[in-house]
Amino acid sequence: MEKIPFVTKEQLEEITMQYPTPFHLYDEKGIRRTARDLYEAFSWNEGFNEYFAVKATPTPAILKILKEEGCGVDCSSLTELMMSERCGFADGSSIMFSSNETPVEEYILAKKLGAIINLDDITHIDFLKETCGIPERICCRYNPGGIFSLGTDIMDNPGDAKYGMTKPQLFEAFKRLKAEGVKEFGIHSFLASNTVSNEYYPVLAAIMFSLAVELKEALDVNITFVNLSGGIGIPYSPDQEPNDIFAIGQGVREAFEEILVPAEMGHVSIFAELGRYMLAPHGHLVVRAIHEKHIYKEYIGVDACAAHLMRPAMYGAYHHITVMGKENEPCDHVYDVVGSLCENNDKFAIDRKLPKIDKGDLLVIHDTGAHGYAMGYNYNGALRSAEILLQEDGTGRMIRRAETPEDYFATLEGFDF
Ligand SMILES: *Cc1c(COP(=O)(O)O)cnc(C)c1O
């Protein structure tokens, strides 16, 4: 699918007069549209709820938009819980706490905020009991092991993943939790990341629905929700086809009607913890070309670096680039688009065909709305960028300022700046 920026060159020029590059820009309209489509696609399930994975974009202004669209949040750390509380999610049903290797103070806060605790391991039952008590509603994370494939495509390798419980552990955990007084149960599993396939959720749903029926029949437990977690992906590359969320919703519905309804479990709610799908396409990293260099290859140096977007350096991930104002010019140059870190993997694009880039050009790096700003770091003394919201009226509003050297030095002892 062709990659078109959600912002015009004129809008960006206006925004950059007030807020210098680099910055992450988010599209409020697009975020709302994606959230509405998701809820519509699952409207057949009365209790459907999306718990946005905060780790993807831990920014209060974004969380508030999602809250207005009816979403809850999925947290996995102390500060994510604190941020979610401040954003008004601590109402007893809007926080999922899907953590692992969890420190005790995180369980204590999660329980205090009325979060649904999603236990990653059977040993955490005792850990929870000894520290803050077992809540009446709880979720357990399942890991089926082995290899997860869709048809002939190997999607991921759950057997190598550190998360979740084996099937015998899950049955044992439910038995013990029931004895401890748990009244409402859920099951959760996350088997593959960034799937660009309408099959992933329906296949996962069928596995989980069958498991729910087995658990209910074996242990007479009250299962009220199935959490399909994250994993619905986006087409980072223009030659990939995007997922169709309505086809996905329909596929899950078919599994639901085939497996849960006949088992008299038609009241079960479907939960999701999508991060990437909700936000990735609705973020751009906006940078400016500041240098060009001609050695053995052609380089364009930009004013951002891997500290602002780690995915290309870390995973070799493709992020599409648009040179603003040159959308219709031929891509007759081949560039490495690079940042300033003293790390040779600090490259946003390698051997990328692009129109001729001149110093001063604005570049949009696509699909940075999830795991973009969030994975930022300070290596080489790089400072994290600002975050700007492109509001529905087309104007930009700063929702997080850029870091300053004072922020960078702030945690040092005895170093007065
Ligand atoms: C990362 C994560 C998610 C979100 O995953 P996406 O692929 O971004 O949708 C959801 N749940 C848990 C437990 C996670 O760790």
The ligand as an SDF file (V2000), in Angstrom:
LIG
                    3D

 15 15  0  0  0  0  0  0  0  0999 V2000
    4.1450   -5.6110   23.8610 C   0  0  0  0  0  0  0  0  0  0  0  0
    2.9210   -6.1840   24.4340 C   0  0  0  0  0  0  0  0  0  0  0  0
    1.6700   -5.8950   23.8740 C   0  0  0  0  0  0  0  0  0  0  0  0
    1.5140   -5.0610   22.6460 C   0  0  0  0  0  0  0  0  0  0  0  0
    2.0230   -5.6830   21.5500 O   0  0  0  0  0  0  0  0  0  0  0  0
    1.8570   -5.0730   20.0900 P   0  0  0  0  0  0  0  0  0  0  0  0
    2.5300   -6.0370   19.2270 O   0  0  0  0  0  0  0  0  0  0  0  0
    2.4610   -3.7210   20.1330 O   0  0  0  0  0  0  0  0  0  0  0  0
    0.3930   -4.9950   19.8300 O   0  0  0  0  0  0  0  0  0  0  0  0
    0.5660   -6.4230   24.4910 C   0  0  0  0  0  0  0  0  0  0  0  0
    0.6560   -7.1940   25.5990 N   0  0  0  0  0  0  0  0  0  0  0  0
    1.8320   -7.4850   26.1650 C   0  0  0  0  0  0  0  0  0  0  0  0
    1.8570   -8.3160   27.3950 C   0  0  0  0  0  0  0  0  0  0  0  0
    2.9980   -7.0030   25.6090 C   0  0  0  0  0  0  0  0  0  0  0  0
    4.1850   -7.2990   26.1560 O   0  0  0  0  0  0  0  0  0  0  0  0
  1  2  1  0
  2  3  1  0
  2 14  2  0
  3  4  1  0
  3 10  2  0
  4  5  1  0
  5  6  1  0
  6  7  2  0
  6  8  1  0
  6  9  1  0
 10 11  1  0
 11 12  2  0
 12 13  1  0
 12 14  1  0
 14 15  1  0
M  END
$$$$
